[in-house]
Amino acid sequence: MVSSVFVSHQYLAKDHVESCGAILFDISTPQEMKVCLIRHLKKDEWLLAKGQRNCGESRGVAAIREVIEETGYLCHLYPLRITTRAPSASESADVRDEPRSYQDLTEPFILTTRDFGGKLSIKLIWWYIAALDKDSGKKSQTEEGSFQPQFFPCQEAIRRLTFESDRTVLLEVIRLMEESVAERQAGKRT
């Protein structure tokens, strides 16, 4: 039997956790976008909203459900240009495996992995981009009542986050959102 030349790891379903989250933006004023962070009340940590994906639930649905549960705000996946290695549904099966950019995607823009070792080997976190629904008043939170949501201007949100890995995620999504706003404004001028 031949071994692969690539380093590979396999995890049984019982040995990994899959989580999904979304960075929630208030884009009612595109030039002054705000980001929703959640403060864990007991630990006094500022975080991005995320949680475990349920069996049978799509990743995108899980991301939105978790944001609503942890923030109380109604929202939707926000489509924008993302560079990905995944081919579009309209491309042939033999398309080259290389990064390509597509407009209006609601796919994850980043994947975080956390290696825990021991019994729980790895955690995968798929990150999406979400926007506040128009006229979305804050609902009451569900069982996630240990969080306090708050919107911040982008630069302040970066400073507030407790963990560096969350800052990396937020910096990337802010870059994508700023590019998207610039593209949309340029499109309106032509």
C-alpha positions as CSV (number, residue, x, y, z in Angstrom):
1,M,0.0,0.0,0.0
2,V,1.3,3.5,-0.9
3,S,1.3,6.3,1.6
4,S,0.3,9.8,0.6
5,V,3.1,12.4,0.2
6,F,0.9,14.9,2.0
7,V,0.6,15.1,5.8
8,S,-2.9,13.9,6.7
9,H,-4.9,13.7,9.8
10,Q,-8.3,11.9,10.2
11,Y,-10.7,12.6,13.1
12,L,-13.7,10.4,13.9
13,A,-16.9,12.3,14.5
14,K,-16.5,11.9,18.2
15,D,-13.1,13.4,18.1
16,H,-13.8,16.8,16.6
17,V,-16.2,19.7,17.0
18,E,-17.5,21.8,14.2
19,S,-18.6,25.4,15.0
20,C,-19.9,28.2,12.8
21,G,-20.0,31.9,13.4
22,A,-20.5,35.2,11.6
23,I,-19.2,38.6,12.0
24,L,-22.3,40.8,12.3
25,F,-22.2,44.2,10.6
26,D,-24.5,47.2,10.8
27,I,-24.2,48.6,7.3
28,S,-27.0,51.0,7.5
29,T,-24.4,53.7,7.0
30,P,-21.7,52.0,4.7
31,Q,-19.1,54.7,5.4
32,E,-19.4,54.1,9.1
33,M,-19.8,50.4,9.4
34,K,-20.1,48.9,12.9
35,V,-19.3,45.4,14.1
36,C,-21.2,43.5,16.8
37,L,-19.1,41.9,19.5
38,I,-20.4,39.9,22.4
39,R,-19.1,40.3,26.0
40,H,-19.1,37.1,28.0
41,L,-20.5,38.5,31.3
42,K,-18.8,36.0,33.6
43,K,-15.4,36.1,32.1
44,D,-15.5,39.7,30.9
45,E,-14.2,38.7,27.5
46,W,-15.1,40.4,24.2
47,L,-15.7,37.7,21.5
48,L,-17.1,37.1,18.0
49,A,-20.5,35.2,18.0
50,K,-20.1,31.5,17.2
51,G,-21.2,28.0,18.4
52,Q,-21.6,24.4,17.5
53,R,-23.3,23.2,14.4
54,N,-26.2,20.9,15.0
55,C,-26.5,17.5,13.2
56,G,-28.2,18.0,9.8
57,E,-27.8,21.8,9.9
58,S,-25.9,23.6,7.1
59,R,-23.0,25.7,8.1
60,G,-24.5,28.9,7.0
61,V,-27.7,28.3,8.8
62,A,-25.7,27.4,12.0
63,A,-23.7,30.6,11.7
64,I,-26.9,32.8,11.5
65,R,-28.6,30.8,14.3
66,E,-25.7,31.3,16.6
67,V,-25.5,35.0,16.0
68,I,-29.2,35.4,16.7
69,E,-28.9,33.3,19.8
70,E,-25.9,35.1,21.2
71,T,-26.8,38.7,20.1
72,G,-30.6,38.7,19.9
73,Y,-30.3,40.5,16.5
74,L,-32.0,39.3,13.3
75,C,-29.5,39.1,10.5
76,H,-28.7,37.4,7.2
77,L,-25.6,36.2,5.4
78,Y,-24.1,39.1,3.5
79,P,-23.0,38.4,-0.1
80,L,-19.7,39.9,-1.3
81,R,-16.6,39.1,-3.4
82,I,-14.5,36.3,-1.9
83,T,-11.4,34.6,-3.3
84,T,-11.7,30.9,-2.9
85,R,-10.3,27.6,-4.3
86,A,-13.8,26.2,-4.6
87,P,-15.1,26.3,-8.2
88,S,-18.4,27.9,-9.1
89,A,-21.4,25.6,-9.7
90,S,-21.2,26.5,-13.4
91,E,-17.6,25.5,-14.0
92,S,-16.5,22.2,-15.5
93,A,-15.4,19.3,-13.3
94,D,-11.8,19.6,-14.5
95,V,-11.3,23.2,-13.5
96,R,-7.8,24.0,-12.1
97,D,-7.3,24.0,-8.4
98,E,-6.3,27.6,-7.9
99,P,-7.7,30.7,-6.1
100,R,-10.4,32.6,-8.0
101,S,-12.6,35.5,-7.1
102,Y,-16.4,35.4,-7.2
103,Q,-18.9,38.2,-6.6
104,D,-21.9,37.8,-4.3
105,L,-20.8,34.7,-2.3
106,T,-22.2,33.8,1.1
107,E,-19.5,31.2,1.7
108,P,-17.2,31.1,4.7
109,F,-14.4,33.5,4.2
110,I,-12.0,32.0,6.8
111,L,-11.6,28.7,8.7
112,T,-10.0,28.6,12.1
113,T,-8.7,25.3,13.5
114,R,-7.9,24.7,17.2
115,D,-5.9,21.6,18.2
116,F,-6.9,20.6,21.7
117,G,-5.0,17.3,21.9
118,G,-6.3,14.7,24.3
119,K,-9.9,13.3,23.9
120,L,-11.2,16.3,21.9
121,S,-8.7,16.5,19.1
122,I,-9.7,19.4,16.9
123,K,-12.2,22.2,16.6
124,L,-13.1,23.7,13.2
125,I,-14.7,27.1,13.1
126,W,-16.2,28.3,9.8
127,W,-16.6,32.1,9.7
128,Y,-19.2,33.9,7.7
129,I,-20.2,37.5,7.1
130,A,-23.6,38.7,8.3
131,A,-25.5,42.0,8.1
132,L,-28.2,43.3,10.4
133,D,-31.7,42.9,8.9
134,K,-33.4,46.2,8.0
135,D,-35.6,47.4,10.8
136,S,-34.2,44.7,13.1
137,G,-34.9,45.5,16.6
138,K,-33.1,43.5,19.3
139,K,-35.0,40.4,20.3
140,S,-34.5,38.7,23.6
141,Q,-31.7,36.2,23.6
142,T,-32.4,32.5,23.9
143,E,-30.4,30.2,26.2
144,E,-27.3,32.2,25.4
145,G,-28.2,34.9,28.0
146,S,-24.7,35.1,29.4
147,F,-23.6,37.4,26.6
148,Q,-24.1,41.2,26.1
149,P,-24.0,42.3,22.5
150,Q,-22.7,45.7,21.5
151,F,-21.9,47.4,18.1
152,F,-18.6,49.3,17.7
153,P,-16.9,51.2,14.9
154,C,-14.5,48.7,13.2
155,Q,-11.2,50.0,14.7
156,E,-12.6,50.1,18.2
157,A,-14.0,46.5,17.8
158,I,-10.4,45.4,16.8
159,R,-9.0,46.9,20.0
160,R,-11.8,45.4,22.2
161,L,-11.5,41.8,21.2
162,T,-9.9,39.7,23.9
163,F,-8.2,37.1,21.7
164,E,-5.6,37.7,18.9
165,S,-7.1,35.0,16.7
166,D,-10.4,36.8,16.7
167,R,-8.6,40.0,15.7
168,T,-7.1,38.2,12.7
169,V,-10.6,37.1,11.6
170,L,-12.0,40.6,12.1
171,L,-9.2,42.3,10.3
172,E,-9.7,40.1,7.2
173,V,-13.5,40.6,7.2
174,I,-13.1,44.4,7.5
175,R,-10.8,44.4,4.5
176,L,-13.3,42.4,2.5
177,M,-16.2,44.7,3.6
178,E,-14.2,47.8,2.7
179,E,-13.4,46.4,-0.7
180,S,-17.0,45.5,-1.2
181,V,-18.2,49.0,-0.3
182,A,-15.7,50.6,-2.7
183,E,-16.7,48.2,-5.5
184,R,-20.4,49.0,-5.0
185,Q,-19.8,52.8,-4.9
186,A,-17.7,52.6,-8.0
187,G,-20.5,50.6,-9.7
188,K,-23.0,53.3,-8.9
189,R,-20.8,56.0,-10.5
190,T,-20.6,54.3,-13.8
